[in-house]
Amino acid sequence: MSVDEDDVLLVDVTDPRPAGHGLDEALLGSDGTGMGFVRQLGGEVSWFPDESGSGKTIRVRMQPRGLGPTFPVVEAP
């Protein structure tokens, strides 16, 4: 994990499986990995082959969204 110069959170995860293997299902949220949830939260998901060519790196970029609470606020009646 890192934060770039624009305060964007970058999360890189290395996957030893070949490029594209299971990625479509993950992005749709149908495989239980949580990638669908990451996208619902506004994460931009991309991938690129690793240096060996046998696996891939999945990258998530999360933009900052103001400084307010990150959970729903419920006011008492």
TIVO-2410 file (N, C-alpha, C; in nm, 3 decimals):
# residues 77
REC num residu      c1      c2      c3 atome chaine
REC   1      M   0.084  -0.117   0.000     N      A
REC   1      M   0.000   0.000   0.000    CA      A
REC   1      M   0.088   0.123   0.000     C      A
REC   2      S   0.038   0.226  -0.066     N      A
REC   2      S   0.108   0.354  -0.067    CA      A
REC   2      S   0.007   0.464  -0.098     C      A
REC   3      V   0.048   0.587  -0.080     N      A
REC   3      V  -0.033   0.703  -0.113    CA      A
REC   3      V   0.049   0.787  -0.210     C      A
REC   4      D  -0.012   0.822  -0.325     N      A
REC   4      D   0.064   0.899  -0.423    CA      A
REC   4      D   0.056   1.048  -0.392     C      A
REC   5      E   0.113   1.129  -0.482     N      A
REC   5      E   0.122   1.273  -0.459    CA      A
REC   5      E  -0.014   1.343  -0.457     C      A
REC   6      D  -0.118   1.277  -0.509     N      A
REC   6      D  -0.253   1.334  -0.509    CA      A
REC   6      D  -0.338   1.278  -0.394     C      A
REC   7      D  -0.274   1.216  -0.295     N      A
REC   7      D  -0.342   1.153  -0.182    CA      A
REC   7      D  -0.434   1.039  -0.223     C      A
REC   8      V  -0.402   0.973  -0.332     N      A
REC   8      V  -0.477   0.856  -0.376    CA      A
REC   8      V  -0.412   0.733  -0.314     C      A
REC   9      L  -0.494   0.650  -0.249     N      A
REC   9      L  -0.445   0.526  -0.190    CA      A
REC   9      L  -0.428   0.423  -0.300     C      A
REC  10      L  -0.310   0.363  -0.307     N      A
REC  10      L  -0.281   0.256  -0.403    CA      A
REC  10      L  -0.257   0.128  -0.325     C      A
REC  11      V  -0.327   0.022  -0.366     N      A
REC  11      V  -0.308  -0.110  -0.304    CA      A
REC  11      V  -0.275  -0.206  -0.417     C      A
REC  12      D  -0.157  -0.267  -0.411     N      A
REC  12      D  -0.114  -0.365  -0.511    CA      A
REC  12      D  -0.111  -0.502  -0.446     C      A
REC  13      V  -0.170  -0.599  -0.514     N      A
REC  13      V  -0.171  -0.737  -0.467    CA      A
REC  13      V  -0.119  -0.825  -0.579     C      A
REC  14      T  -0.016  -0.904  -0.550     N      A
REC  14      T   0.040  -0.994  -0.649    CA      A
REC  14      T  -0.035  -1.126  -0.648     C      A
REC  15      D  -0.069  -1.173  -0.766     N      A
REC  15      D  -0.144  -1.297  -0.783    CA      A
REC  15      D  -0.062  -1.388  -0.875     C      A
REC  16      P  -0.025  -1.508  -0.831     N      A
REC  16      P   0.058  -1.594  -0.914    CA      A
REC  16      P  -0.017  -1.658  -1.031     C      A
REC  17      R  -0.150  -1.646  -1.033     N      A
REC  17      R  -0.226  -1.706  -1.143    CA      A
REC  17      R  -0.207  -1.624  -1.270     C      A
REC  18      P  -0.225  -1.687  -1.384     N      A
REC  18      P  -0.205  -1.616  -1.512    CA      A
REC  18      P  -0.297  -1.495  -1.526     C      A
REC  19      A  -0.254  -1.401  -1.605     N      A
REC  19      A  -0.330  -1.279  -1.630    CA      A
REC  19      A  -0.471  -1.313  -1.676     C      A
REC  20      G  -0.567  -1.246  -1.617     N      A
REC  20      G  -0.706  -1.264  -1.655    CA      A
REC  20      G  -0.777  -1.380  -1.587     C      A
REC  21      H  -0.704  -1.475  -1.530     N      A
REC  21      H  -0.765  -1.592  -1.468    CA      A
REC  21      H  -0.853  -1.551  -1.350     C      A
REC  22      G  -0.986  -1.563  -1.365     N      A
REC  22      G  -1.080  -1.534  -1.258    CA      A
REC  22      G  -1.103  -1.387  -1.230     C      A
REC  23      L  -1.039  -1.299  -1.304     N      A
REC  23      L  -1.049  -1.156  -1.276    CA      A
REC  23      L  -1.187  -1.100  -1.307     C      A
REC  24      D  -1.249  -1.144  -1.415     N      A
REC  24      D  -1.383  -1.094  -1.448    CA      A
REC  24      D  -1.483  -1.128  -1.338     C      A
REC  25      E  -1.479  -1.251  -1.288     N      A
REC  25      E  -1.569  -1.292  -1.181    CA      A
REC  25      E  -1.543  -1.211  -1.054     C      A
REC  26      A  -1.416  -1.186  -1.025     N      A
REC  26      A  -1.380  -1.108  -0.906    CA      A
REC  26      A  -1.434  -0.966  -0.915     C      A
REC  27      L  -1.420  -0.904  -1.031     N      A
REC  27      L  -1.465  -0.766  -1.047    CA      A
REC  27      L  -1.616  -0.754  -1.041     C      A
REC  28      L  -1.686  -0.859  -1.079     N      A
REC  28      L  -1.832  -0.860  -1.068    CA      A
REC  28      L  -1.878  -0.888  -0.926     C      A
REC  29      G  -1.786  -0.934  -0.841     N      A
REC  29      G  -1.822  -0.964  -0.703    CA      A
REC  29      G  -1.883  -1.101  -0.687     C      A
REC  30      S  -1.872  -1.187  -0.787     N      A
REC  30      S  -1.938  -1.317  -0.782    CA      A
REC  30      S  -1.849  -1.428  -0.728     C      A
REC  31      D  -1.726  -1.396  -0.688     N      A
REC  31      D  -1.637  -1.503  -0.642    CA      A
REC  31      D  -1.602  -1.493  -0.494     C      A
REC  32      G  -1.655  -1.394  -0.423     N      A
REC  32      G  -1.631  -1.383  -0.280    CA      A
REC  32      G  -1.499  -1.319  -0.240     C      A
REC  33      T  -1.426  -1.258  -0.333     N      A
REC  33      T  -1.297  -1.197  -0.298    CA      A
REC  33      T  -1.312  -1.057  -0.242     C      A
REC  34      G  -1.427  -0.994  -0.260     N      A
REC  34      G  -1.447  -0.857  -0.212    CA      A
REC  34      G  -1.419  -0.750  -0.315     C      A
REC  35      M  -1.375  -0.788  -0.435     N      A
REC  35      M  -1.344  -0.688  -0.536    CA      A
REC  35      M  -1.469  -0.612  -0.580     C      A
REC  36      G  -1.583  -0.678  -0.585     N      A
REC  36      G  -1.708  -0.609  -0.618    CA      A
REC  36      G  -1.739  -0.501  -0.516     C      A
REC  37      F  -1.715  -0.531  -0.388     N      A
REC  37      F  -1.736  -0.435  -0.281    CA      A
REC  37      F  -1.639  -0.317  -0.293     C      A
REC  38      V  -1.515  -0.346  -0.328     N      A
REC  38      V  -1.415  -0.240  -0.348    CA      A
REC  38      V  -1.463  -0.145  -0.457     C      A
REC  39      R  -1.518  -0.199  -0.563     N      A
REC  39      R  -1.568  -0.115  -0.672    CA      A
REC  39      R  -1.689  -0.034  -0.629     C      A
REC  40      Q  -1.776  -0.093  -0.545     N      A
REC  40      Q  -1.893  -0.019  -0.495    CA      A
REC  40      Q  -1.848   0.100  -0.410     C      A
REC  41      L  -1.736   0.087  -0.343     N      A
REC  41      L  -1.683   0.195  -0.260    CA      A
REC  41      L  -1.608   0.300  -0.342     C      A
REC  42      G  -1.602   0.280  -0.473     N      A
REC  42      G  -1.538   0.378  -0.560    CA      A
REC  42      G  -1.397   0.343  -0.601     C      A
REC  43      G  -1.351   0.224  -0.568     N      A
REC  43      G  -1.216   0.184  -0.607    CA      A
REC  43      G  -1.205   0.158  -0.756     C      A
REC  44      E  -1.097   0.206  -0.814     N      A
REC  44      E  -1.067   0.178  -0.954    CA      A
REC  44      E  -0.972   0.059  -0.956     C      A
REC  45      V  -1.012  -0.047  -1.024     N      A
REC  45      V  -0.934  -0.171  -1.025    CA      A
REC  45      V  -0.871  -0.191  -1.162     C      A
REC  46      S  -0.742  -0.220  -1.163     N      A
REC  46      S  -0.672  -0.251  -1.287    CA      A
REC  46      S  -0.573  -0.364  -1.258     C      A
REC  47      W  -0.510  -0.415  -1.361     N      A
REC  47      W  -0.408  -0.518  -1.341    CA      A
REC  47      W  -0.304  -0.507  -1.450     C      A
REC  48      F  -0.186  -0.565  -1.420     N      A
REC  48      F  -0.079  -0.571  -1.518    CA      A
REC  48      F   0.002  -0.697  -1.491     C      A
REC  49      P   0.064  -0.754  -1.596     N      A
REC  49      P   0.143  -0.875  -1.579    CA      A
REC  49      P   0.264  -0.849  -1.490     C      A
REC  50      D   0.302  -0.950  -1.410     N      A
REC  50      D   0.422  -0.933  -1.329    CA      A
REC  50      D   0.546  -0.950  -1.417     C      A
REC  51      E   0.660  -0.924  -1.361     N      A
REC  51      E   0.784  -0.924  -1.440    CA      A
REC  51      E   0.817  -1.061  -1.497     C      A
REC  52      S   0.777  -1.169  -1.428     N      A
REC  52      S   0.808  -1.303  -1.476    CA      A
REC  52      S   0.717  -1.344  -1.592     C      A
REC  53      G   0.602  -1.276  -1.605     N      A
REC  53      G   0.508  -1.310  -1.710    CA      A
REC  53      G   0.414  -1.424  -1.674     C      A
REC  54      S   0.431  -1.484  -1.556     N      A
REC  54      S   0.346  -1.597  -1.520    CA      A
REC  54      S   0.231  -1.558  -1.427     C      A
REC  55      G   0.234  -1.440  -1.370     N      A
REC  55      G   0.129  -1.395  -1.280    CA      A
REC  55      G   0.089  -1.252  -1.312     C      A
REC  56      K   0.025  -1.188  -1.215     N      A
REC  56      K  -0.020  -1.051  -1.238    CA      A
REC  56      K  -0.021  -0.974  -1.106     C      A
REC  57      T  -0.030  -0.843  -1.117     N      A
REC  57      T  -0.051  -0.756  -1.002    CA      A
REC  57      T  -0.183  -0.686  -1.022     C      A
REC  58      I  -0.268  -0.691  -0.921     N      A
REC  58      I  -0.395  -0.623  -0.923    CA      A
REC  58      I  -0.378  -0.494  -0.843     C      A
REC  59      R  -0.418  -0.382  -0.901     N      A
REC  59      R  -0.402  -0.253  -0.835    CA      A
REC  59      R  -0.539  -0.190  -0.812     C      A
REC  60      V  -0.559  -0.141  -0.691     N      A
REC  60      V  -0.679  -0.065  -0.656    CA      A
REC  60      V  -0.637   0.077  -0.623     C      A
REC  61      R  -0.708   0.173  -0.682     N      A
REC  61      R  -0.687   0.316  -0.653    CA      A
REC  61      R  -0.812   0.368  -0.585     C      A
REC  62      M  -0.794   0.428  -0.468     N      A
REC  62      M  -0.907   0.486  -0.393    CA      A
REC  62      M  -0.884   0.635  -0.381     C      A
REC  63      Q  -0.975   0.714  -0.440     N      A
REC  63      Q  -0.967   0.860  -0.434    CA      A
REC  63      Q  -1.014   0.908  -0.297     C      A
REC  64      P  -0.954   1.015  -0.244     N      A
REC  64      P  -1.005   1.072  -0.119    CA      A
REC  64      P  -1.143   1.135  -0.143     C      A
REC  65      R  -1.228   1.129  -0.041     N      A
REC  65      R  -1.365   1.181  -0.055    CA      A
REC  65      R  -1.398   1.277   0.056     C      A
REC  66      G  -1.327   1.381   0.072     N      A
REC  66      G  -1.359   1.478   0.177    CA      A
REC  66      G  -1.316   1.428   0.314     C      A
REC  67      L  -1.345   1.505   0.414     N      A
REC  67      L  -1.299   1.471   0.548    CA      A
REC  67      L  -1.414   1.437   0.642     C      A
REC  68      G  -1.533   1.418   0.590     N      A
REC  68      G  -1.649   1.385   0.674    CA      A
REC  68      G  -1.644   1.241   0.720     C      A
REC  69      P  -1.746   1.199   0.797     N      A
REC  69      P  -1.750   1.062   0.845    CA      A
REC  69      P  -1.760   0.963   0.731     C      A
REC  70      T  -1.704   0.845   0.749     N      A
REC  70      T  -1.708   0.742   0.646    CA      A
REC  70      T  -1.815   0.639   0.674     C      A
REC  71      F  -1.902   0.667   0.772     N      A
REC  71      F  -2.012   0.577   0.806    CA      A
REC  71      F  -2.140   0.659   0.809     C      A
REC  72      P  -2.256   0.594   0.793     N      A
REC  72      P  -2.381   0.670   0.793    CA      A
REC  72      P  -2.404   0.739   0.928     C      A
REC  73      V  -2.450   0.860   0.924     N      A
REC  73      V  -2.481   0.934   1.046    CA      A
REC  73      V  -2.631   0.928   1.068     C      A
REC  74      V  -2.671   0.882   1.186     N      A
REC  74      V  -2.812   0.872   1.221    CA      A
REC  74      V  -2.837   0.971   1.334     C      A
REC  75      E  -2.929   1.062   1.311     N      A
REC  75      E  -2.960   1.161   1.414    CA      A
REC  75      E  -3.078   1.113   1.497     C      A
REC  76      A  -3.073   1.140   1.626     N      A
REC  76      A  -3.182   1.102   1.714    CA      A
REC  76      A  -3.305   1.187   1.684     C      A
REC  77      P  -3.424   1.128   1.697     N      A
REC  77      P  -3.547   1.206   1.670    CA      A
REC  77      P  -3.567   1.319   1.767     C      A
***
